[in-house]
Amino acid sequence: MDFNIISKLQLPKIDLSNIEWPKFDVSMLQWSQMPKLKIGDAVARLPIIQGGMGVGISLSKLSSAVANEGGIGVIAANSIGMLNPEYYAKHKDANSIALRQEIRKARKMTSGLIGVNIMVAVDDFLDLLRVSMEEGADMVFLGAGLPIKNIPVKELREAGVKVVPIVSSGRAAKLIFKSWMKSYNDIPDAVVVEGPMAGGHLGFKADQIDDPDFVLENIVPDVIAEIKVYEEKCSRSIPVIAAGGIFTGADISKFFKLGARGVQMGTRFVATHECDADIRFKQAYVSCKEGDVGIIKSPVGLPGRAIQNQFLKDAAEGKKRKGLRCAWKCLKSCDLKTAKYCISLALDNARKGNLEEGFAFAGSNAYRVENIVAVKELMQELKRDYLVAEKAGAGRLRGEYEKALERLSALKEEYTVALTSLQEEYGKDYAAALSVLQEEYGKSLEASLLAFQDKYPNAMDKISKLKEEYSKAVDRASALKADLVAMFERSSGISCKA
Ligand SMILES: Cc1cc2nc3c(=O)[nH]c(=O)nc-3n(C[C@H](O)[C@H](O)[C@H](O)COP(=O)(O)O)c2cc1C
């Protein structure tokens, strides 16, 4: 018998003092004002970029007003020359002239940050980039195509112009950064991620626009993950800016929680007094209903989002605009033979308020616009809203934390009670109780063995005597049997062995 077995029995030993209860100061949960946005060496007081809006929707007036409020104002460069009555005579030169004028005008109205939005696909892309450098734009936003080939990176750096590509996926962001590293040993300074709810041309296929996989909430983290690799490689901070469908300060707060460090907004800035478009363009936003904002097939070769009207219905039905002429084939992808209208002209007409001969690009939330306000008012509303959302978020977190603390202290209580009852059941000192038990068991086992040992020799003696007696009896029986057999054989003459 292995007496040690008993001593090997273990009861779980849990020492309450070994359990670390999380120590956390609830007052650490803070909400804050909107953070600044740093793009290269440019710092915006507010992380809000007014998206470039062509044709002529965001020029010097709107961009400078946004910059004066601490955001980044952006002049849209594509077909900006249409402001000039001599556009059809001067062609693309008109674009460069008008862009130069608008940057200069904006500079006179603000000391804030001014950017220029240029479509990579347009034929005078490099001209517009050069004007932006010459006029000292703070940054350029490059969309509608991937800014990969023939980008004058060295000149842009020398001019101190930051480069911000506009992408619709993590894949596109990766492609741009990878190519830049290879070709220029450099990377862009920030990235705008424009989701499918934006206004204007969209970087998505028609069937992706309403596909939940492509929502901005999914693309932003994808782009952040791709950019992170390059941030680490180049030891540079590259902010990712979310765009498309951002309408309130609460939306801004939401995308910041997803890792964006800035937002780009278009639709909200159209409905401002300072927006460079005609009042009828802005009114189209105020009066449109949810079902009025839809997707169009633009002659550029991309889908776009706009407020539907008769002009677009005619185009969808295949009616070609009368007197259609092309100024200078600004886009390779646009073919006058198949196009139902000139997109630059249609957008310029809309800018001037002539929505019979054009249409208004608009974000999916345009129907939510209720009135036209000053940029200052809009920025204040966004800041206020953001703070409310952050406070509510912090309040929610605090509530959750406090609930978790309550649960924790209930658990602690439960544990203490369980431990106490365990201790009461087994005696305060378990080890002592165990050794008493062991001793008692040992003793009783020993007593039984001794008793058995006493009885055993007697029993054995008795058994051997019995055995002896038995074998004697067997011998005697065998002898008697032999005598009987012999008697029978003799009297009968019959042999029993047969
Ligand atoms: C009227 C209008 C014109 C636009 N034009 C351009 C443009 O020329 N280039 C560009 O990159 N984005 C353009 N956009 C997209 C905006 O810059 C911005 O990214 C987008 O509107 C953000 O979505 P939101 O309108 O829902 O805020 C345009 C948007 C609107 C509403």
Ligand as a Chemical Component Dictionary entry (heavy atoms), coordinates in Angstrom:
data_LIG
# 
_chem_comp.id                   LIG 
_chem_comp.type                 NON-POLYMER 
_chem_comp.pdbx_formal_charge   0 
_chem_comp.three_letter_code    LIG 
# 
loop_
_chem_comp_atom.comp_id 
_chem_comp_atom.atom_id 
_chem_comp_atom.alt_atom_id 
_chem_comp_atom.type_symbol 
_chem_comp_atom.charge 
_chem_comp_atom.model_Cartn_x 
_chem_comp_atom.model_Cartn_y 
_chem_comp_atom.model_Cartn_z 
_chem_comp_atom.pdbx_ordinal 
LIG C1  C1  C 0 -20.187 69.118 -58.162 1  
LIG C2  C2  C 0 -19.035 68.217 -57.928 2  
LIG C3  C3  C 0 -17.958 68.267 -58.778 3  
LIG C4  C4  C 0 -16.843 67.461 -58.545 4  
LIG N1  N1  N 0 -15.753 67.565 -59.354 5  
LIG C5  C5  C 0 -14.620 66.870 -59.090 6  
LIG C6  C6  C 0 -13.437 67.058 -59.856 7  
LIG O1  O1  O 0 -13.397 67.847 -60.764 8  
LIG N2  N2  N 0 -12.357 66.312 -59.524 9  
LIG C7  C7  C 0 -12.351 65.418 -58.479 10 
LIG O2  O2  O 0 -11.342 64.771 -58.217 11 
LIG N3  N3  N 0 -13.459 65.253 -57.723 12 
LIG C8  C8  C 0 -14.575 65.959 -57.997 13 
LIG N4  N4  N 0 -15.678 65.819 -57.182 14 
LIG C9  C9  C 0 -15.567 64.976 -55.960 15 
LIG C10 C10 C 0 -15.278 65.850 -54.727 16 
LIG O3  O3  O 0 -14.018 66.417 -54.811 17 
LIG C11 C11 C 0 -15.347 65.067 -53.395 18 
LIG O4  O4  O 0 -14.327 64.130 -53.269 19 
LIG C12 C12 C 0 -16.644 64.324 -53.232 20 
LIG O5  O5  O 0 -17.689 65.153 -53.614 21 
LIG C13 C13 C 0 -16.810 63.875 -51.805 22 
LIG O6  O6  O 0 -18.076 63.319 -51.586 23 
LIG P1  P1  P 0 -19.297 64.167 -50.957 24 
LIG O7  O7  O 0 -19.769 65.067 -52.051 25 
LIG O8  O8  O 0 -20.279 63.142 -50.580 26 
LIG O9  O9  O 0 -18.763 64.950 -49.806 27 
LIG C14 C14 C 0 -16.826 66.589 -57.446 28 
LIG C15 C15 C 0 -17.945 66.529 -56.624 29 
LIG C16 C16 C 0 -19.023 67.328 -56.834 30 
LIG C17 C17 C 0 -20.190 67.264 -55.901 31 
# 
loop_
_chem_comp_bond.comp_id 
_chem_comp_bond.atom_id_1 
_chem_comp_bond.atom_id_2 
_chem_comp_bond.value_order 
_chem_comp_bond.pdbx_ordinal 
LIG C1  C2  SING 1  
LIG C2  C3  SING 2  
LIG C2  C16 DOUB 3  
LIG C3  C4  DOUB 4  
LIG C4  N1  SING 5  
LIG C4  C14 SING 6  
LIG N1  C5  DOUB 7  
LIG C5  C6  SING 8  
LIG C5  C8  SING 9  
LIG C6  O1  DOUB 10 
LIG C6  N2  SING 11 
LIG N2  C7  SING 12 
LIG C7  O2  DOUB 13 
LIG C7  N3  SING 14 
LIG N3  C8  DOUB 15 
LIG C8  N4  SING 16 
LIG N4  C9  SING 17 
LIG N4  C14 SING 18 
LIG C9  C10 SING 19 
LIG C10 O3  SING 20 
LIG C10 C11 SING 21 
LIG C11 O4  SING 22 
LIG C11 C12 SING 23 
LIG C12 O5  SING 24 
LIG C12 C13 SING 25 
LIG C13 O6  SING 26 
LIG O6  P1  SING 27 
LIG P1  O7  DOUB 28 
LIG P1  O8  SING 29 
LIG P1  O9  SING 30 
LIG C14 C15 DOUB 31 
LIG C15 C16 SING 32 
LIG C16 C17 SING 33 
# 
